[in-house]
Structure formats: C-alpha cells, structure tokens
C-alpha cells in the first residue's frame, strides 16, 4: 500500500468541513461530548505543525478526535490502520482528507512516519493513538505507548498535545455495536475530553534539531509524554491511574 502523503486541496478542505458537520450531528445523537478547554490558550490548538495524541478505548475514537480537532480550530490528518484504507468505500474518502495509513508490524511501518513527517513539514496537524491499538486493559486504562509519536516529534520538532478521551467505549464498544448505538439515542453517554499543554519533546530529550537520540532516551521521553496523557485520563475519571505511564504488557497478560 502506498504510504506517501499529498496535501489536500480546497475541495478536500470543504469535504472535511461537510463530513465533520454531518458526523458531529450524528455523534451528538448518541453521546454528549464535553470538552475541557482550560489548558488550551484561546481554546485553540497551536498553529503550524503539531502532533495530537489520544488514548484509545473505542472504535469511535478516530471520529471523536477529529471532531475535537475541529472544535479547536484544526483539521487533523489522522494516522489510521491500513484496513481502513483498503475499504472500497471509506479508503478513497479518508485518503482524500489527508489521513495517513499505518501498516503496523510490517516493513512499510516506517513509511507511515515518513508520510506523517511530510504532512508536518507542510504545517499540518497530525493525530494518532500512541498505544497503537484499542487498550486491552479491562478497566480501559491506557496501555504503555509505542515510540512512534515521540520519534516523529524529535524528527520534525513539532509539539505534542495530549488529548484525553474518557467514556468513548460507552458510545461504541467492541461488541454489540448496533444495540449500543440504538440505546444511546435514548440515554446518551458522556464523553469527557481534556486537552493538555503542548509538550516540547526535543527539550525533554535534551537535544536540538539533527542531534541523534539513543533508544533509551526515546523510550524515556515516550513514557513521559504518555504520563501526561494518563494523568489527564485519571483526572477526568477522578481516580488514580494504576500505572502512571500506561499499563505494561506484562500486566495485561497477568
């Protein structure tokens, strides 16, 4: 699959606006999205290149994150799994919107970061889920992150903005999707959203543009960025996180 990226034109921008409006209307019938803006200056995401990361509990997260981005003044170019792009109906649509395919666990995975870096170099806002999948924690706490978001930030210098989504699994779960959506039209579940301060990843790593970064530092910084996201999730949930940097793989296997 081609993982190259081209900047969407005016027609695509209009298409994004129309799609966001329609999806926003649909989402409002099955959920109540409540956005906490106190951490976001002027209730906007930063101008220029920015990486938006969120926790992942539901199939609805991509739509929710895109809608949050629109509310904060940016059209996010989401990084989505390759299966979305292989769909004959959805694939051409999301590619036209500037979304970026991710081939997890394949030799093409690095090309996804190249495409995301191209989008950031063009001044775009890229959205992704650093866990790489819907969390498998039974209590829906975020898993420990992969390192892709941090590598992308180190490479491009783009700030990372953490966005916590709490309650999305009540909108669309992994089973009984149709039944749940029908029920939600009567009893709309609350989805709480908190947007954090932009994080300067190069500053955390103690490097400047072009400097090499060892793997231990990449891992440390990835954990620090994830800790900021987990802290936001914990605040929205009103309870301490069992693992401040995300649920490790060994805990999921226990």
N, C-alpha and C positions, 0 to 999 in steps of 0.2 A: 504493500500500500504506500502511495505517495504521501510523505510526511512534510513536504515543503509547504510554505505559507506565503500567501499573497494578500496584501492589504485590501480589505473590502472597499468597494466604491460607494458612490452616493446611493445607488439603488439598494445595495445591501444594507446601508445605514437606515434607509427608510423601511426596508423589510424587517430589520431588527426592531425598530420602533413599533411597527404594527404587531409583530409577533409578541413583543413584551407587553403591549397593551392587551392583546387577546388572552395571553397566558395569565397576566395579572388578574384579569376579570375571572378567569376560571379558578385560579388559586384562591381568590377571595371568597369563593363559594364553598370551599372545602377546608379553609383554615383561616386563622387570624394571625397575620404576621406582624409582630410588634418589634420595631427597630429602636434600639438604644443608640442615640447619636452623641451622647455627651463626650465621647472620646474622639470625635471626628471634627476637626476645625471646620466651621462653616457648613457642617453637615455634608461634606464632600470628600471624595477620595482625592488623593494628591493628583495634580496634573502630571502629564508625561508618563514615562514607563513606570508601571507599578505591578507587583505580584500580589494577588489576593489569595489567601489560603483559608480553608474552612475545614471543620470536622465533618465526618461523613457517616450518617446514620440511616439514610433513606435514598431510594431511587428518585425522590423529589428534590434532592439537594441541588442538583445542577440548575434546575429551573429556579429554585428559591434564591440561589446565589446570584444568578443572572439578574433577577428582579431586584435584589438588594443593590447590586451594582448600578442599575438604572436609577434607583432612588437616590443614590449617592453621586449621580452625575456621570457615570462611565458605562460604556458598553463592554462588558467583559468578553474576552476571547477565551472561552473555557477549553481546558485540556480534557478530552473525553476519550474513553476506551475505544479501541478500533472497531468493536462490534457496532457502535452507534453509526460509524461512517460506512459500514458495509450494508446497512439497511437501504434498500432501494428507495424508500420514501423519505426517510429522515436524513440519510447521509448527504446527498447533494445540498439539502437545505442548510444543515449546520456548517458544512464546509463553506458555503456562500457567506455565512455570517462571520466567517473568520475563526471558527473553532479549530482546535488543533488535535489531530488523532494521536493517541498514545498506544503503542504496541508493547504492552507490559510483558516482561520476560522473554523478549525476542532481541535479535541483533539490531532491529530497527528502533529500539527504545531511545538510543542516543539521538536519532534523527528528530524525535519529538522535542527534545531540548533545543536542538538547533532551530527548529521551526518557531518555538516559543521565544528564543533569543532574537530571531528576526523580527517577530512581532513587537517585542520590547524595544528593539533598536528603532522601530518605526513610531515609538511613542505610545504604544497600546497598553491597555490594562489586561493582564493575563490572570485567569482564575484557575485554581487547581485544588485538589484534595491531597494533602501530603501523605495521608495514610495509604493511598493507592487503592483502596477498596472500602466498601461499607464495613464499619467496625464489626468484629465478631464477638466483642465483649457483650455478655448477656445484659448488662446494665447500661449499655450504649455509651460507655466512656470512650474517648478517642484512643486509638492504638498509637504506639510509638511510630513516629513518622519515618518515611523514606527520606533520602537526602536530596532528591531532585530539585525541590524549590530553593534550597539553600545554594546548591551548585549554580542554579540559574541566576540567583541574586548576586553571587560572587562574580559570575561571568559578566553580567550586564551592569551591575551597580544599582539596579532597581530596588527600591524599598519594598519590604514585605509587610502587608497589612493583614493581621489575623481577624477572621470573622467567625464568631461562634454561633452555631445554629442548634437550638435545643427544642425538641418536640417534633422535628420533621418526621420521625419514624411513626408518629401518630397520624400523619397525613397519608403516607404511602409506606407500608411495611414490605417485608419480603414475601409474605403470603397473604391471601385473601384481599388482594388489592381492590377489586371491584366492590366487594362488600363493604370494605372500609370507606371507600370514597363515597358510596351511597349514604352510609351512616353519617359521614362528616358533613353532608349537606344540611343535616338537621342539628348536629352537635359539632360545630366547628372547633377543632383542637387549636390551641395556642402554640404558635411557633415564635419563641423568643430569639431575637438576634442582637448581638453586641459586636460593635466594630472597634478594634483596638488602635493604638497609636502605630504609625509606620515604624518599622524596625530597619535600622541600617546594618545589614548583615556583614558588610566589609568591616565596619567598626567593631562588631562583635568578634570577628576573626582576627582583628588587628593587622589587616593588610590594606594595601591600596591597589588600584587598577593594575592588572597584569602580573601581580605577585602570585607565585604558586602557593597553594594551600594544601597541607598534608591531610590525609584521610582522618586522622584523629581529631583535627580541628574542625573539619567538615561535620563529623558526627557530633561533636560537642555543640557546635552552633545550631545544628538541626534540632538537637534536644532543647536548646534554649528558646528557639523560636516556637517549638511545639509547646513548651512550658507556658509561654504567654497565651497561646490558644487554649490550652487545657484550663488555665486559671480563669479565663473568661467563661468557659463552659461551666466550671464549678460555681462561679459567681451567679450565673443565671439559674443554675439548679439549686443554689442555696445549700450546698453541701461540699465537703472537701473531696478532692479527687483522690482515689486510692493510689494512683501513680501520677505524680506531678508532671512527668514528661511523656505520658502516654502508656497505655497498657503494653508491657513487653510480650513477645511471642511466647515465652515460657509460661507466663501467667494464663494465656489463652488456652494452652494445651493442658493445663492442670485439671 
